[in-house]
Amino acid sequence: MKSATTFAEADALQDLGKFDGAASRAYYSLYQALVPHFEKWYGKPSKLDPRADHWTHDMIRNNCARLVGGDGYRVVVMAFNLRIIADYRMKMCVAKRELDAVMTEIPAVLNKLGVKV
């Protein structure tokens, strides 16, 4: 599954001290694991939002708790917030401590979604 490879990339970037890149890949590993479940349940994104033609990050994040539970939802939100810092905040960088915290929790969420890491 692509999400397992993406998480391995995040792990490798973290080991290299590339915390922004690791944070971005870590979030995408979750997103990639969640999308197939949404496709299975809803078929098309328009079933969840009549205006949608693709699975947006907001759709996935705001509706994933039923799949991953409250703790999993918290991890998805943490990973998303770090990705925003990594990819869009030009004057900010992801802190090692925050990345370490989310990276230790992502494998349990991925495993819950059927992804072995």
Contact map, one row per residue, 1 for C-alpha under 8 A:
111110000000000000000000000000000000000000000000000000000000000000000000000000000000000000000000000000000000000000100
111111000000000000000000000010011000000000000000000000000000000000000000000000000000000000000000000000000000000000000
111111100000000000000000000111111000000000000000000000000000000000000000000000000000000000000000000000000000000000100
111111110000000000000000000010000000000000000000000000000000000000000000000000000000000000000000000000000000000000111
111111111000000000000000000010000000000000000000000000000000000000000000000000000000000000000000000000000000000000000
011111111100000000000000110110000000000000000000000000000000000000000000000000000000000000000000000000000000000000000
001111111110000000000000110110000000000000000000000000000000000000000000000000000000000000000000000000000000000000001
000111111111000000000000000000000000000000000000000000000000000000000000000000000000000000000000000000000000000000001
000011111111100000000100100000000000000000000000000000000000000000000000000000000000000000000000000000000000000000000
000001111111110000001111110000000000000000000000000000000000000000000000000000000000000000000000000000000000000000000
000000111111111000000100010000000000000000000000000000000000000000000000000000000000000000000000000000100000000000000
000000011111111100000100000000000000000000000000000000000000000000000000000000000000000000000000000000000000000000000
000000001111111111101100000000000000000000000000000000000000000000000000000000000000000000000000000000000000000000000
000000000111111111101100000000000000000000000000000000000000000000000000000000000000000000000000000000000000000000000
000000000011111111000000000000000000000000000000000000000000000000000000000000000000000000000000000000000000000000000
000000000001111111000000000000000000000000000000000000000000000000000000000000000000000000000000000000000000000000000
000000000000111111100000000000000000000000000000000000000000000000000000000000000000000000000000000000000000000000000
000000000000111111111100000000000000000000000000000000000000000000000000000000000000000000000000000000000000000000000
000000000000110011111110000000000000000000000000000000000000000000000000000000000000010000001111001000000000000000000
000000000000000001111111000000000000000000000000000000000000000000000000000000000010111000001100000000000000000000000
000000000100110001111111100000000000000000000000000000000000000000000000000000000000010000000000000000000000000000000
000000001111110001111111110000000000000000000000000000000000000000000000000000000000000000000000001000000000000000000
000000000100000000111111111000000000000000000000000000000000000000000000000000100110010000000100001000000000000000000
000000000100000000011111111100000000000000000000000000000000000000000000000000100110011000000000000000000000000000000
000001101100000000001111111110000000000000000000000000000000000000000000000000000000000000000000000000000000000000000
000001100110000000000111111111000000000000000000000000000000000000000000000000100000000000000000000000100100000000000
000000000000000000000011111111100000000000000000000000000000000000000000000100110110000000000000000000000000000000000
001001100000000000000001111111110000000000000000000000000000000000000000000000000000000000000000000000000000000000000
011111100000000000000000111111111000000000000000000000000000000000000000000000000000000000000000000000000000000000000
001000000000000000000000011111111100000000000000000000000000000000000000000100000000000000000000000000000100110000000
001000000000000000000000001111111110000000000000000000001001000000000000000000000000000000000000000000000000000000000
011000000000000000000000000111111111000000000000000000000000000000000000000000000000000000000000000000000000000000000
011000000000000000000000000011111111100000000000000000000000000000000000000000000000000000000000000000000000010010100
000000000000000000000000000001111111110000000000000000000001000100000000000000000000000000000000000000000000000010000
000000000000000000000000000000111111111000000000000000100001000000000000000000000000000000000000000000000000000000000
000000000000000000000000000000011111111100000000000000000000000000000000000000000000000000000000000000000000000000000
000000000000000000000000000000001111111110000000000000000000000000000000000000000000000000000000000000000000000000000
000000000000000000000000000000000111111111100000000000000001000000000000000000000000000000000000000000000000000000000
000000000000000000000000000000000011111111111000000000000000000000000000000000000000000000000000000000000000000000000
000000000000000000000000000000000001111111100000000000000000000000000000000000000000000000000000000000000000000000000
000000000000000000000000000000000000111111100000000000000000000000000000000000000000000000000000000000000000000000000
000000000000000000000000000000000000011111111011000000000000000000000000000000000000000000000000000000000000000000000
000000000000000000000000000000000000011111111010000000000000000000000000000000000000000000000000000000000000000000000
000000000000000000000000000000000000001001111111000011000000000000000000000000000000000000000000000000000000000000000
000000000000000000000000000000000000001001111111110111100000000000000000000000000000000000000000000000000000000000000
000000000000000000000000000000000000000000011111111111000000000000000000000000000000000000000000000000000000000000000
000000000000000000000000000000000000000001111111110000000000000000000000000000000000000000000000000000000000000000000
000000000000000000000000000000000000000001011111110100000010000000000000000000000000000000000000000000000000000000000
000000000000000000000000000000000000000000001111111100000000000000000000000000000000000000000000000000000000000000000
000000000000000000000000000000000000000000001111111100000000000000000000000000000000000000000000000000000000000000000
000000000000000000000000000000000000000000000100111110000000000000000000000000000000000000000000000000000000000000000
000000000000000000000000000000000000000000001101111111100000000000000000000000000000000000000000000000000000000000000
000000000000000000000000000000000000000000011100001111100000000000000000000000000000000000000000000000000000000000000
000000000000000000000000000000000000000000011100000111110000000000000000000000000000000000000000000000000000000000000
000000000000000000000000000000000010000000001000000111111011000000000000000000000000000000000000000000000000000000000
000000000000000000000000000000000000000000000000000001111111000000000000000000000000000000000000000000000000000000000
000000000000000000000000000000100000000000000000000000111111100000000000000000000000000000000000000000000000000000000
000000000000000000000000000000000000000000000000000000011111110000000000000000000000000000000000000000000000000000000
000000000000000000000000000000000000000000000001000000111111111000000000000000000000000000000000000000000000000000000
000000000000000000000000000000100110010000000000000000111111111100000000000000000000000000000000000000000000000000000
000000000000000000000000000000000000000000000000000000001111111100000000100110000000000000000000000000000000000000000
000000000000000000000000000000000000000000000000000000000111111110000000000000000000000000000000000000000000000000000
000000000000000000000000000000000000000000000000000000000011111111000000000000000000000000000000000000000000000000000
000000000000000000000000000000000100000000000000000000000001111111111000100000000000000000000000000000000000000000000
000000000000000000000000000000000000000000000000000000000000011111111101100000000000000000000000000000000000000000000
000000000000000000000000000000000000000000000000000000000000001111111000000000000000000000000000000000000000000000000
000000000000000000000000000000000000000000000000000000000000000111111000000000000000000000000000000000000000000010000
000000000000000000000000000000000000000000000000000000000000000111111111100000000000000000000000000000000000100110000
000000000000000000000000000000000000000000000000000000000000000111111111100000000000000000000000000000000000000000000
000000000000000000000000000000000000000000000000000000000000000010011111110000000000000000000000000000000000000000000
000000000000000000000000000000000000000000000000000000000000000000011111111000000000000000000000000000000000000000000
000000000000000000000000000000000000000000000000000000000000000010011111111100000000000000000000000000000000100000000
000000000000000000000000000000000000000000000000000000000000100110011111111110000000000000000000000000000000000000000
000000000000000000000000000000000000000000000000000000000000000000000111111111000000000000000000000000000000000000000
000000000000000000000000000000000000000000000000000000000000000000000011111111100000000000000000000001001100100000000
000000000000000000000000001001000000000000000000000000000000100000000001111111110000000000000000000000000000000000000
000000000000000000000000000000000000000000000000000000000000100000000000111111111000000000000000000000000000000000000
000000000000000000000000000000000000000000000000000000000000000000000000011111111100000000000000000001000000000000000
000000000000000000000011011000000000000000000000000000000000000000000000001111111110000000000000000001000000000000000
000000000000000000000000001000000000000000000000000000000000000000000000000111111111000000000000000000000000000000000
000000000000000000000000000000000000000000000000000000000000000000000000000011111111100000000000000000000000000000000
000000000000000000000011001000000000000000000000000000000000000000000000000001111111110000000100001000000000000000000
000000000000000000010011001000000000000000000000000000000000000000000000000000111111111100000000000000000000000000000
000000000000000000000000000000000000000000000000000000000000000000000000000000011111111110000000000000000000000000000
000000000000000000010000000000000000000000000000000000000000000000000000000000001111111111011100000000000000000000000
000000000000000000111011000000000000000000000000000000000000000000000000000000000111111110011100000000000000000000000
000000000000000000010001000000000000000000000000000000000000000000000000000000000011111111000000000000000000000000000
000000000000000000000000000000000000000000000000000000000000000000000000000000000011111111000000000000000000000000000
000000000000000000000000000000000000000000000000000000000000000000000000000000000001111111111000000000000000000000000
000000000000000000000000000000000000000000000000000000000000000000000000000000000000101111111000000000000000000000000
000000000000000000000000000000000000000000000000000000000000000000000000000000000000000011111000000000000000000000000
000000000000000000000000000000000000000000000000000000000000000000000000000000000000110011111100000000000000000000000
000000000000000000110000000000000000000000000000000000000000000000000000000000000000110011111110000000000000000000000
000000000000000000110010000000000000000000000000000000000000000000000000000000000100110000011111011000000000000000000
000000000000000000100000000000000000000000000000000000000000000000000000000000000000000000001111111000000000000000000
000000000000000000100000000000000000000000000000000000000000000000000000000000000000000000000111111100000000000000000
000000000000000000000000000000000000000000000000000000000000000000000000000000000000000000000011111110000000000000000
000000000000000000000000000000000000000000000000000000000000000000000000000000000000000000000111111111000000000000000
000000000000000000100110000000000000000000000000000000000000000000000000000000000100000000000111111111100000000000000
000000000000000000000000000000000000000000000000000000000000000000000000000000000000000000000001111111110000000000000
000000000000000000000000000000000000000000000000000000000000000000000000000000000000000000000000111111111000000000000
000000000000000000000000000000000000000000000000000000000000000000000000001001100000000000000000011111111100000000000
000000000010000000000000010000000000000000000000000000000000000000000000000000000000000000000000001111111110000000000
000000000000000000000000000000000000000000000000000000000000000000000000000000000000000000000000000111111110000000000
000000000000000000000000000000000000000000000000000000000000000000000000001000000000000000000000000011111111100000000
000000000000000000000000010001000000000000000000000000000000000000000000001000000000000000000000000001111111110000000
000000000000000000000000000000000000000000000000000000000000000000000000000000000000000000000000000000111111111000011
000000000000000000000000000000000000000000000000000000000000000000000000000000000000000000000000000000001111111100000
000000000000000000000000000001000000000000000000000000000000000000010001001000000000000000000000000000001111111110000
000000000000000000000000000001001000000000000000000000000000000000000000000000000000000000000000000000000111111111111
000000000000000000000000000000000000000000000000000000000000000000000000000000000000000000000000000000000011111111111
000000000000000000000000000000000000000000000000000000000000000000010000000000000000000000000000000000000001111111100
000000000000000000000000000000001100000000000000000000000000000000110000000000000000000000000000000000000000111111100
000000000000000000000000000000000000000000000000000000000000000000000000000000000000000000000000000000000000011111110
101100000000000000000000000000001000000000000000000000000000000000000000000000000000000000000000000000000000011111111
000100000000000000000000000000000000000000000000000000000000000000000000000000000000000000000000000000000010011001111
000100110000000000000000000000000000000000000000000000000000000000000000000000000000000000000000000000000010011000111
